[in-house]
Amino acid sequence: MGGFVSKHRLFVFYVAAFFISWASWGVMSLVNVREQPTAFVYVFSTLGGLGPLLALLLVYKFSNQEIGLKDILAEIHVRDVKCIWGILAIIALPIITIIG
């Protein structure tokens, strides 16, 4: 299995990310039958949001660690971003939620 994952890692990553996210959100929608969501619903909502990260960990594990997780995380760089964009990113979701 490690050879297949190593050879088709991008395909496996996308399939796993979509499956984890949509399966979690599907369970969340089936469980949420009331007006007020329970804490159980928030667990599946969070798992769905973490789908890409969990898929990355699965690809890393099943590729016999041929894909360096440290190398992937080292590629994440925050470039010259103005402070206003950081503040906007932090307050955007609460503002959209309040407006909605």
Biopython code that builds the backbone (N, CA, C, O; Angstrom):
import numpy as np
from Bio.PDB.StructureBuilder import StructureBuilder

atoms = [
    (1, "MET", "N", (0.826, -1.202, 0.000)),
    (1, "MET", "CA", (0.000, 0.000, 0.000)),
    (1, "MET", "C", (0.862, 1.254, 0.000)),
    (1, "MET", "O", (0.489, 2.274, -0.578)),
    (2, "GLY", "N", (2.019, 1.170, 0.654)),
    (2, "GLY", "CA", (2.908, 2.323, 0.719)),
    (2, "GLY", "C", (3.380, 2.776, -0.643)),
    (2, "GLY", "O", (3.524, 3.973, -0.895)),
    (3, "GLY", "N", (3.628, 1.788, -1.551)),
    (3, "GLY", "CA", (4.066, 2.137, -2.900)),
    (3, "GLY", "C", (3.002, 2.876, -3.679)),
    (3, "GLY", "O", (3.306, 3.837, -4.386)),
    (4, "PHE", "N", (1.742, 2.439, -3.560)),
    (4, "PHE", "CA", (0.644, 3.105, -4.256)),
    (4, "PHE", "C", (0.470, 4.527, -3.731)),
    (4, "PHE", "O", (0.303, 5.470, -4.504)),
    (5, "VAL", "N", (0.511, 4.667, -2.411)),
    (5, "VAL", "CA", (0.327, 6.001, -1.815)),
    (5, "VAL", "C", (1.474, 6.914, -2.211)),
    (5, "VAL", "O", (1.255, 8.087, -2.513)),
    (6, "SER", "N", (2.702, 6.387, -2.213)),
    (6, "SER", "CA", (3.848, 7.212, -2.592)),
    (6, "SER", "C", (3.752, 7.647, -4.049)),
    (6, "SER", "O", (4.088, 8.782, -4.386)),
    (7, "LYS", "N", (3.297, 6.751, -4.904)),
    (7, "LYS", "CA", (3.225, 7.044, -6.331)),
    (7, "LYS", "C", (2.076, 7.997, -6.671)),
    (7, "LYS", "O", (2.216, 8.852, -7.545)),
    (8, "HIS", "N", (0.952, 7.850, -5.986)),
    (8, "HIS", "CA", (-0.242, 8.649, -6.275)),
    (8, "HIS", "C", (-0.622, 9.510, -5.069)),
    (8, "HIS", "O", (-1.799, 9.608, -4.722)),
    (9, "ARG", "N", (0.353, 10.121, -4.442)),
    (9, "ARG", "CA", (0.103, 10.820, -3.177)),
    (9, "ARG", "C", (-0.867, 11.985, -3.308)),
    (9, "ARG", "O", (-1.664, 12.215, -2.398)),
    (10, "LEU", "N", (-0.825, 12.725, -4.406)),
    (10, "LEU", "CA", (-1.742, 13.857, -4.558)),
    (10, "LEU", "C", (-3.181, 13.374, -4.697)),
    (10, "LEU", "O", (-4.091, 13.933, -4.085)),
    (11, "PHE", "N", (-3.383, 12.335, -5.503)),
    (11, "PHE", "CA", (-4.714, 11.753, -5.671)),
    (11, "PHE", "C", (-5.237, 11.215, -4.341)),
    (11, "PHE", "O", (-6.380, 11.477, -3.967)),
    (12, "VAL", "N", (-4.403, 10.468, -3.635)),
    (12, "VAL", "CA", (-4.803, 9.893, -2.343)),
    (12, "VAL", "C", (-5.108, 10.998, -1.342)),
    (12, "VAL", "O", (-6.058, 10.895, -0.567)),
    (13, "PHE", "N", (-4.302, 12.054, -1.358)),
    (13, "PHE", "CA", (-4.546, 13.171, -0.440)),
    (13, "PHE", "C", (-5.919, 13.791, -0.687)),
    (13, "PHE", "O", (-6.685, 13.987, 0.256)),
    (14, "TYR", "N", (-6.238, 14.101, -1.948)),
    (14, "TYR", "CA", (-7.524, 14.731, -2.239)),
    (14, "TYR", "C", (-8.707, 13.814, -1.933)),
    (14, "TYR", "O", (-9.714, 14.265, -1.389)),
    (15, "VAL", "N", (-8.594, 12.546, -2.275)),
    (15, "VAL", "CA", (-9.677, 11.608, -1.984)),
    (15, "VAL", "C", (-9.883, 11.505, -0.475)),
    (15, "VAL", "O", (-11.017, 11.545, 0.002)),
    (16, "ALA", "N", (-8.790, 11.373, 0.276)),
    (16, "ALA", "CA", (-8.904, 11.253, 1.730)),
    (16, "ALA", "C", (-9.450, 12.533, 2.353)),
    (16, "ALA", "O", (-10.293, 12.479, 3.249)),
    (17, "ALA", "N", (-8.972, 13.687, 1.880)),
    (17, "ALA", "CA", (-9.443, 14.965, 2.440)),
    (17, "ALA", "C", (-10.934, 15.151, 2.197)),
    (17, "ALA", "O", (-11.671, 15.521, 3.111)),
    (18, "PHE", "N", (-11.389, 14.895, 0.954)),
    (18, "PHE", "CA", (-12.807, 15.026, 0.667)),
    (18, "PHE", "C", (-13.635, 14.011, 1.448)),
    (18, "PHE", "O", (-14.696, 14.345, 1.975)),
    (19, "PHE", "N", (-13.155, 12.778, 1.524)),
    (19, "PHE", "CA", (-13.907, 11.749, 2.232)),
    (19, "PHE", "C", (-14.032, 12.083, 3.717)),
    (19, "PHE", "O", (-15.129, 12.015, 4.272)),
    (20, "ILE", "N", (-12.940, 12.438, 4.357)),
    (20, "ILE", "CA", (-12.975, 12.758, 5.793)),
    (20, "ILE", "C", (-13.905, 13.942, 6.040)),
    (20, "ILE", "O", (-14.749, 13.902, 6.935)),
    (21, "SER", "N", (-13.744, 14.991, 5.243)),
    (21, "SER", "CA", (-14.554, 16.198, 5.460)),
    (21, "SER", "C", (-16.035, 15.943, 5.218)),
    (21, "SER", "O", (-16.868, 16.250, 6.071)),
    (22, "TRP", "N", (-16.367, 15.381, 4.053)),
    (22, "TRP", "CA", (-17.771, 15.210, 3.719)),
    (22, "TRP", "C", (-18.443, 14.133, 4.557)),
    (22, "TRP", "O", (-19.634, 14.234, 4.852)),
    (23, "ALA", "N", (-17.701, 13.107, 4.944)),
    (23, "ALA", "CA", (-18.288, 12.093, 5.827)),
    (23, "ALA", "C", (-18.596, 12.704, 7.187)),
    (23, "ALA", "O", (-19.651, 12.439, 7.762)),
    (24, "SER", "N", (-17.690, 13.513, 7.700)),
    (24, "SER", "CA", (-17.932, 14.164, 8.992)),
    (24, "SER", "C", (-19.114, 15.115, 8.917)),
    (24, "SER", "O", (-19.963, 15.133, 9.809)),
    (25, "TRP", "N", (-19.167, 15.901, 7.855)),
    (25, "TRP", "CA", (-20.275, 16.847, 7.715)),
    (25, "TRP", "C", (-21.591, 16.127, 7.444)),
    (25, "TRP", "O", (-22.651, 16.613, 7.840)),
    (26, "GLY", "N", (-21.542, 14.988, 6.782)),
    (26, "GLY", "CA", (-22.756, 14.196, 6.556)),
    (26, "GLY", "C", (-23.311, 13.664, 7.858)),
    (26, "GLY", "O", (-24.515, 13.734, 8.104)),
    (27, "VAL", "N", (-22.430, 13.130, 8.695)),
    (27, "VAL", "CA", (-22.861, 12.660, 10.017)),
    (27, "VAL", "C", (-23.404, 13.832, 10.825)),
    (27, "VAL", "O", (-24.413, 13.702, 11.518)),
    (28, "MET", "N", (-22.731, 14.979, 10.735)),
    (28, "MET", "CA", (-23.180, 16.161, 11.464)),
    (28, "MET", "C", (-24.599, 16.548, 11.049)),
    (28, "MET", "O", (-25.433, 16.863, 11.898)),
    (29, "SER", "N", (-24.869, 16.523, 9.748)),
    (29, "SER", "CA", (-26.208, 16.915, 9.299)),
    (29, "SER", "C", (-27.269, 15.892, 9.686)),
    (29, "SER", "O", (-28.421, 16.264, 9.911)),
    (30, "LEU", "N", (-26.910, 14.617, 9.770)),
    (30, "LEU", "CA", (-27.867, 13.604, 10.196)),
    (30, "LEU", "C", (-28.156, 13.671, 11.691)),
    (30, "LEU", "O", (-29.268, 13.378, 12.130)),
    (31, "VAL", "N", (-27.151, 14.058, 12.467)),
    (31, "VAL", "CA", (-27.308, 14.123, 13.923)),
    (31, "VAL", "C", (-28.065, 15.387, 14.329)),
    (31, "VAL", "O", (-28.811, 15.377, 15.308)),
    (32, "ASN", "N", (-27.877, 16.464, 13.586)),
    (32, "ASN", "CA", (-28.489, 17.738, 13.948)),
    (32, "ASN", "C", (-29.930, 17.791, 13.436)),
    (32, "ASN", "O", (-30.188, 18.266, 12.330)),
    (33, "VAL", "N", (-30.849, 17.304, 14.241)),
    (33, "VAL", "CA", (-32.260, 17.326, 13.862)),
    (33, "VAL", "C", (-33.039, 18.380, 14.637)),
    (33, "VAL", "O", (-34.217, 18.618, 14.370)),
    (34, "ARG", "N", (-32.374, 19.003, 15.590)),
    (34, "ARG", "CA", (-33.032, 20.038, 16.384)),
    (34, "ARG", "C", (-32.589, 21.418, 15.916)),
    (34, "ARG", "O", (-31.678, 21.558, 15.100)),
    (35, "GLU", "N", (-33.248, 22.415, 16.445)),
    (35, "GLU", "CA", (-32.884, 23.793, 16.124)),
    (35, "GLU", "C", (-31.520, 24.147, 16.699)),
    (35, "GLU", "O", (-30.695, 24.751, 16.015)),
    (36, "GLN", "N", (-31.282, 23.777, 17.943)),
    (36, "GLN", "CA", (-30.015, 24.082, 18.609)),
    (36, "GLN", "C", (-29.073, 22.898, 18.485)),
    (36, "GLN", "O", (-29.402, 21.808, 18.954)),
    (37, "PRO", "N", (-27.906, 23.078, 17.865)),
    (37, "PRO", "CA", (-26.976, 21.958, 17.747)),
    (37, "PRO", "C", (-26.372, 21.582, 19.097)),
    (37, "PRO", "O", (-26.165, 22.431, 19.965)),
    (38, "THR", "N", (-26.097, 20.304, 19.248)),
    (38, "THR", "CA", (-25.471, 19.818, 20.477)),
    (38, "THR", "C", (-23.954, 19.859, 20.316)),
    (38, "THR", "O", (-23.444, 20.148, 19.233)),
    (39, "ALA", "N", (-23.241, 19.568, 21.398)),
    (39, "ALA", "CA", (-21.782, 19.540, 21.354)),
    (39, "ALA", "C", (-21.291, 18.445, 20.410)),
    (39, "ALA", "O", (-20.227, 18.578, 19.806)),
    (40, "PHE", "N", (-22.056, 17.372, 20.282)),
    (40, "PHE", "CA", (-21.721, 16.268, 19.391)),
    (40, "PHE", "C", (-21.625, 16.752, 17.941)),
    (40, "PHE", "O", (-20.780, 16.281, 17.180)),
    (41, "VAL", "N", (-22.483, 17.679, 17.571)),
    (41, "VAL", "CA", (-22.483, 18.232, 16.219)),
    (41, "VAL", "C", (-21.200, 19.013, 15.972)),
    (41, "VAL", "O", (-20.625, 18.942, 14.886)),
    (42, "TYR", "N", (-20.754, 19.753, 16.971)),
    (42, "TYR", "CA", (-19.541, 20.553, 16.813)),
    (42, "TYR", "C", (-18.299, 19.687, 16.645)),
    (42, "TYR", "O", (-17.345, 20.100, 15.985)),
    (43, "VAL", "N", (-18.296, 18.502, 17.229)),
    (43, "VAL", "CA", (-17.169, 17.583, 17.070)),
    (43, "VAL", "C", (-17.033, 17.187, 15.607)),
    (43, "VAL", "O", (-15.933, 17.232, 15.055)),
    (44, "PHE", "N", (-18.134, 16.800, 14.974)),
    (44, "PHE", "CA", (-18.085, 16.403, 13.568)),
    (44, "PHE", "C", (-17.836, 17.590, 12.651)),
    (44, "PHE", "O", (-17.214, 17.437, 11.599)),
    (45, "SER", "N", (-18.303, 18.750, 13.027)),
    (45, "SER", "CA", (-18.022, 19.946, 12.245)),
    (45, "SER", "C", (-16.526, 20.242, 12.250)),
    (45, "SER", "O", (-15.950, 20.577, 11.215)),
    (46, "THR", "N", (-15.907, 20.119, 13.407)),
    (46, "THR", "CA", (-14.475, 20.363, 13.525)),
    (46, "THR", "C", (-13.673, 19.309, 12.775)),
    (46, "THR", "O", (-12.693, 19.635, 12.106)),
    (47, "LEU", "N", (-14.081, 18.048, 12.882)),
    (47, "LEU", "CA", (-13.389, 16.986, 12.150)),
    (47, "LEU", "C", (-13.439, 17.240, 10.651)),
    (47, "LEU", "O", (-12.456, 17.010, 9.946)),
    (48, "GLY", "N", (-14.573, 17.710, 10.167)),
    (48, "GLY", "CA", (-14.681, 18.025, 8.744)),
    (48, "GLY", "C", (-13.733, 19.131, 8.330)),
    (48, "GLY", "O", (-13.142, 19.078, 7.252)),
    (49, "GLY", "N", (-13.590, 20.120, 9.171)),
    (49, "GLY", "CA", (-12.664, 21.214, 8.875)),
    (49, "GLY", "C", (-11.210, 20.783, 8.916)),
    (49, "GLY", "O", (-10.362, 21.366, 8.241)),
    (50, "LEU", "N", (-10.929, 19.773, 9.700)),
    (50, "LEU", "CA", (-9.560, 19.264, 9.800)),
    (50, "LEU", "C", (-9.269, 18.171, 8.776)),
    (50, "LEU", "O", (-8.201, 17.560, 8.818)),
    (51, "GLY", "N", (-10.197, 17.915, 7.861)),
    (51, "GLY", "CA", (-10.037, 16.867, 6.862)),
    (51, "GLY", "C", (-8.726, 16.926, 6.086)),
    (51, "GLY", "O", (-8.052, 15.902, 5.973)),
    (52, "PRO", "N", (-8.334, 18.085, 5.544)),
    (52, "PRO", "CA", (-7.063, 18.139, 4.809)),
    (52, "PRO", "C", (-5.846, 17.825, 5.687)),
    (52, "PRO", "O", (-4.919, 17.150, 5.238)),
    (53, "LEU", "N", (-5.842, 18.300, 6.909)),
    (53, "LEU", "CA", (-4.718, 18.007, 7.798)),
    (53, "LEU", "C", (-4.664, 16.525, 8.152)),
    (53, "LEU", "O", (-3.588, 15.928, 8.166)),
    (54, "LEU", "N", (-5.814, 15.934, 8.436)),
    (54, "LEU", "CA", (-5.854, 14.502, 8.729)),
    (54, "LEU", "C", (-5.460, 13.682, 7.504)),
    (54, "LEU", "O", (-4.796, 12.655, 7.638)),
    (55, "ALA", "N", (-5.859, 14.120, 6.318)),
    (55, "ALA", "CA", (-5.469, 13.427, 5.089)),
    (55, "ALA", "C", (-3.965, 13.507, 4.878)),
    (55, "ALA", "O", (-3.346, 12.535, 4.444)),
    (56, "LEU", "N", (-3.378, 14.648, 5.178)),
    (56, "LEU", "CA", (-1.929, 14.792, 5.076)),
    (56, "LEU", "C", (-1.219, 13.820, 6.013)),
    (56, "LEU", "O", (-0.230, 13.193, 5.632)),
    (57, "LEU", "N", (-1.720, 13.698, 7.229)),
    (57, "LEU", "CA", (-1.122, 12.764, 8.174)),
    (57, "LEU", "C", (-1.267, 11.321, 7.704)),
    (57, "LEU", "O", (-0.347, 10.522, 7.875)),
    (58, "LEU", "N", (-2.413, 10.977, 7.112)),
    (58, "LEU", "CA", (-2.598, 9.624, 6.582)),
    (58, "LEU", "C", (-1.655, 9.336, 5.418)),
    (58, "LEU", "O", (-1.062, 8.259, 5.352)),
    (59, "VAL", "N", (-1.513, 10.282, 4.508)),
    (59, "VAL", "CA", (-0.602, 10.092, 3.374)),
    (59, "VAL", "C", (0.824, 9.953, 3.875)),
    (59, "VAL", "O", (1.584, 9.129, 3.365)),
    (60, "TYR", "N", (1.188, 10.737, 4.854)),
    (60, "TYR", "CA", (2.526, 10.649, 5.438)),
    (60, "TYR", "C", (2.764, 9.282, 6.059)),
    (60, "TYR", "O", (3.824, 8.685, 5.872)),
    (61, "LYS", "N", (1.777, 8.787, 6.800)),
    (61, "LYS", "CA", (1.932, 7.504, 7.479)),
    (61, "LYS", "C", (1.979, 6.344, 6.492)),
    (61, "LYS", "O", (2.827, 5.462, 6.624)),
    (62, "PHE", "N", (1.084, 6.328, 5.507)),
    (62, "PHE", "CA", (0.982, 5.200, 4.592)),
    (62, "PHE", "C", (1.949, 5.258, 3.414)),
    (62, "PHE", "O", (1.982, 4.341, 2.594)),
    (63, "SER", "N", (2.728, 6.318, 3.324)),
    (63, "SER", "CA", (3.742, 6.374, 2.270)),
    (63, "SER", "C", (5.106, 5.973, 2.816)),
    (63, "SER", "O", (6.134, 6.264, 2.204)),
    (64, "ASN", "N", (5.117, 5.313, 3.951)),
    (64, "ASN", "CA", (6.355, 4.891, 4.618)),
    (64, "ASN", "C", (7.269, 6.074, 4.906)),
    (64, "ASN", "O", (8.493, 5.962, 4.830)),
    (65, "GLN", "N", (6.668, 7.194, 5.233)),
    (65, "GLN", "CA", (7.357, 8.434, 5.569)),
    (65, "GLN", "C", (8.294, 8.909, 4.461)),
    (65, "GLN", "O", (9.273, 9.601, 4.738)),
    (66, "GLU", "N", (8.003, 8.544, 3.204)),
    (66, "GLU", "CA", (8.801, 9.036, 2.088)),
    (66, "GLU", "C", (8.556, 10.525, 1.866)),
    (66, "GLU", "O", (9.409, 11.235, 1.334)),
    (67, "ILE", "N", (7.407, 10.972, 2.271)),
    (67, "ILE", "CA", (7.060, 12.385, 2.165)),
    (67, "ILE", "C", (7.355, 12.987, 3.529)),
    (67, "ILE", "O", (6.667, 12.677, 4.502)),
    (68, "GLY", "N", (8.348, 13.825, 3.614)),
    (68, "GLY", "CA", (8.738, 14.381, 4.905)),
    (68, "GLY", "C", (7.734, 15.389, 5.417)),
    (68, "GLY", "O", (7.549, 16.449, 4.819)),
    (69, "LEU", "N", (7.087, 15.064, 6.520)),
    (69, "LEU", "CA", (6.103, 15.981, 7.099)),
    (69, "LEU", "C", (6.772, 17.277, 7.525)),
    (69, "LEU", "O", (6.198, 18.356, 7.377)),
    (70, "LYS", "N", (7.980, 17.173, 8.052)),
    (70, "LYS", "CA", (8.707, 18.387, 8.443)),
    (70, "LYS", "C", (9.023, 19.241, 7.214)),
    (70, "LYS", "O", (8.980, 20.469, 7.272)),
    (71, "ASP", "N", (9.341, 18.576, 6.105)),
    (71, "ASP", "CA", (9.615, 19.321, 4.870)),
    (71, "ASP", "C", (8.372, 20.040, 4.363)),
    (71, "ASP", "O", (8.446, 21.179, 3.903)),
    (72, "ILE", "N", (7.238, 19.367, 4.451)),
    (72, "ILE", "CA", (5.981, 19.979, 4.003)),
    (72, "ILE", "C", (5.645, 21.189, 4.875)),
    (72, "ILE", "O", (5.298, 22.254, 4.365)),
    (73, "LEU", "N", (5.750, 21.018, 6.184)),
    (73, "LEU", "CA", (5.430, 22.125, 7.088)),
    (73, "LEU", "C", (6.449, 23.253, 6.985)),
    (73, "LEU", "O", (6.116, 24.412, 7.233)),
    (74, "ALA", "N", (7.695, 22.922, 6.620)),
    (74, "ALA", "CA", (8.714, 23.958, 6.467)),
    (74, "ALA", "C", (8.455, 24.840, 5.248)),
    (74, "ALA", "O", (8.972, 25.953, 5.158)),
    (75, "GLU", "N", (7.641, 24.330, 4.303)),
    (75, "GLU", "CA", (7.321, 25.091, 3.100)),
    (75, "GLU", "C", (6.303, 26.200, 3.353)),
    (75, "GLU", "O", (6.104, 27.066, 2.501)),
    (76, "ILE", "N", (5.664, 26.179, 4.506)),
    (76, "ILE", "CA", (4.645, 27.184, 4.812)),
    (76, "ILE", "C", (5.342, 28.465, 5.242)),
    (76, "ILE", "O", (6.037, 28.501, 6.258)),
    (77, "HIS", "N", (5.150, 29.495, 4.469)),
    (77, "HIS", "CA", (5.780, 30.780, 4.757)),
    (77, "HIS", "C", (4.729, 31.874, 4.752)),
    (77, "HIS", "O", (3.834, 31.888, 3.907)),
    (78, "VAL", "N", (4.841, 32.767, 5.679)),
    (78, "VAL", "CA", (4.003, 33.958, 5.669)),
    (78, "VAL", "C", (4.883, 35.070, 5.127)),
    (78, "VAL", "O", (5.863, 35.477, 5.751)),
    (79, "ARG", "N", (4.517, 35.540, 3.977)),
    (79, "ARG", "CA", (5.338, 36.561, 3.325)),
    (79, "ARG", "C", (4.924, 37.942, 3.803)),
    (79, "ARG", "O", (4.136, 38.070, 4.740)),
    (80, "ASP", "N", (5.430, 38.928, 3.189)),
    (80, "ASP", "CA", (5.177, 40.313, 3.582)),
    (80, "ASP", "C", (3.695, 40.639, 3.503)),
    (80, "ASP", "O", (3.203, 41.152, 2.498)),
    (81, "VAL", "N", (3.001, 40.330, 4.581)),
    (81, "VAL", "CA", (1.572, 40.591, 4.653)),
    (81, "VAL", "C", (1.359, 41.772, 5.586)),
    (81, "VAL", "O", (1.915, 41.827, 6.683)),
    (82, "LYS", "N", (0.560, 42.695, 5.138)),
    (82, "LYS", "CA", (0.282, 43.851, 5.977)),
    (82, "LYS", "C", (-0.602, 43.441, 7.142)),
    (82, "LYS", "O", (-1.408, 42.517, 7.024)),
    (83, "CYS", "N", (-0.455, 44.106, 8.231)),
    (83, "CYS", "CA", (-1.172, 43.799, 9.468)),
    (83, "CYS", "C", (-2.687, 43.855, 9.267)),
    (83, "CYS", "O", (-3.416, 43.079, 9.885)),
    (84, "ILE", "N", (-3.161, 44.743, 8.429)),
    (84, "ILE", "CA", (-4.606, 44.892, 8.228)),
    (84, "ILE", "C", (-5.217, 43.616, 7.676)),
    (84, "ILE", "O", (-6.360, 43.299, 8.006)),
    (85, "TRP", "N", (-4.482, 42.864, 6.833)),
    (85, "TRP", "CA", (-5.019, 41.621, 6.281)),
    (85, "TRP", "C", (-5.126, 40.547, 7.361)),
    (85, "TRP", "O", (-6.046, 39.730, 7.331)),
    (86, "GLY", "N", (-4.207, 40.541, 8.300)),
    (86, "GLY", "CA", (-4.292, 39.600, 9.416)),
    (86, "GLY", "C", (-5.490, 39.898, 10.297)),
    (86, "GLY", "O", (-6.207, 38.988, 10.713)),
    (87, "ILE", "N", (-5.704, 41.163, 10.579)),
    (87, "ILE", "CA", (-6.854, 41.571, 11.393)),
    (87, "ILE", "C", (-8.151, 41.236, 10.660)),
    (87, "ILE", "O", (-9.101, 40.750, 11.273)),
    (88, "LEU", "N", (-8.196, 41.493, 9.354)),
    (88, "LEU", "CA", (-9.383, 41.176, 8.567)),
    (88, "LEU", "C", (-9.673, 39.672, 8.579)),
    (88, "LEU", "O", (-10.829, 39.260, 8.681)),
    (89, "ALA", "N", (-8.628, 38.861, 8.476)),
    (89, "ALA", "CA", (-8.817, 37.406, 8.503)),
    (89, "ALA", "C", (-9.362, 36.945, 9.847)),
    (89, "ALA", "O", (-10.150, 36.001, 9.903)),
    (90, "ILE", "N", (-8.959, 37.588, 10.911)),
    (90, "ILE", "CA", (-9.419, 37.204, 12.251)),
    (90, "ILE", "C", (-10.877, 37.602, 12.479)),
    (90, "ILE", "O", (-11.638, 36.839, 13.074)),
    (91, "ILE", "N", (-11.270, 38.775, 12.016)),
    (91, "ILE", "CA", (-12.624, 39.259, 12.321)),
    (91, "ILE", "C", (-13.650, 38.946, 11.232)),
    (91, "ILE", "O", (-14.840, 39.182, 11.436)),
    (92, "ALA", "N", (-13.222, 38.422, 10.082)),
    (92, "ALA", "CA", (-14.155, 38.197, 8.972)),
    (92, "ALA", "C", (-15.240, 37.183, 9.321)),
    (92, "ALA", "O", (-16.421, 37.456, 9.108)),
    (93, "LEU", "N", (-14.868, 36.026, 9.850)),
    (93, "LEU", "CA", (-15.866, 35.000, 10.155)),
    (93, "LEU", "C", (-16.874, 35.457, 11.206)),
    (93, "LEU", "O", (-18.073, 35.260, 11.006)),
    (94, "PRO", "N", (-16.439, 36.061, 12.323)),
    (94, "PRO", "CA", (-17.458, 36.544, 13.264)),
    (94, "PRO", "C", (-18.405, 37.586, 12.668)),
    (94, "PRO", "O", (-19.597, 37.596, 12.975)),
    (95, "ILE", "N", (-17.873, 38.455, 11.821)),
    (95, "ILE", "CA", (-18.716, 39.479, 11.197)),
    (95, "ILE", "C", (-19.730, 38.817, 10.249)),
    (95, "ILE", "O", (-20.911, 39.163, 10.264)),
    (96, "ILE", "N", (-19.267, 37.870, 9.432)),
    (96, "ILE", "CA", (-20.170, 37.168, 8.510)),
    (96, "ILE", "C", (-21.231, 36.404, 9.284)),
    (96, "ILE", "O", (-22.392, 36.369, 8.877)),
    (97, "THR", "N", (-20.842, 35.791, 10.399)),
    (97, "THR", "CA", (-21.796, 35.041, 11.216)),
    (97, "THR", "C", (-22.843, 35.964, 11.811)),
    (97, "THR", "O", (-24.029, 35.631, 11.813)),
    (98, "ILE", "N", (-22.431, 37.105, 12.310)),
    (98, "ILE", "CA", (-23.365, 38.064, 12.913)),
    (98, "ILE", "C", (-24.323, 38.601, 11.850)),
    (98, "ILE", "O", (-25.522, 38.726, 12.097)),
    (99, "ILE", "N", (-23.798, 38.916, 10.682)),
    (99, "ILE", "CA", (-24.648, 39.432, 9.614)),
    (99, "ILE", "C", (-25.635, 38.377, 9.150)),
    (99, "ILE", "O", (-26.795, 38.676, 8.864)),
    (100, "GLY", "N", (-25.159, 37.128, 9.078)),
    (100, "GLY", "CA", (-26.045, 36.026, 8.656)),
    (100, "GLY", "C", (-27.135, 35.769, 9.641)),
    (100, "GLY", "O", (-27.959, 34.879, 9.432)),
]
sb = StructureBuilder()
sb.init_structure("model")
sb.init_model(0)
sb.init_chain("A")
sb.init_seg("    ")
for serial, (resi, resn, name, xyz) in enumerate(atoms, 1):
    if name == "N":
        sb.init_residue(resn, " ", resi, " ")
    sb.init_atom(name, np.array(xyz, "f"), 0.0, 1.0, " ", f" {name:<3s}", serial, name[0])
structure = sb.get_structure()
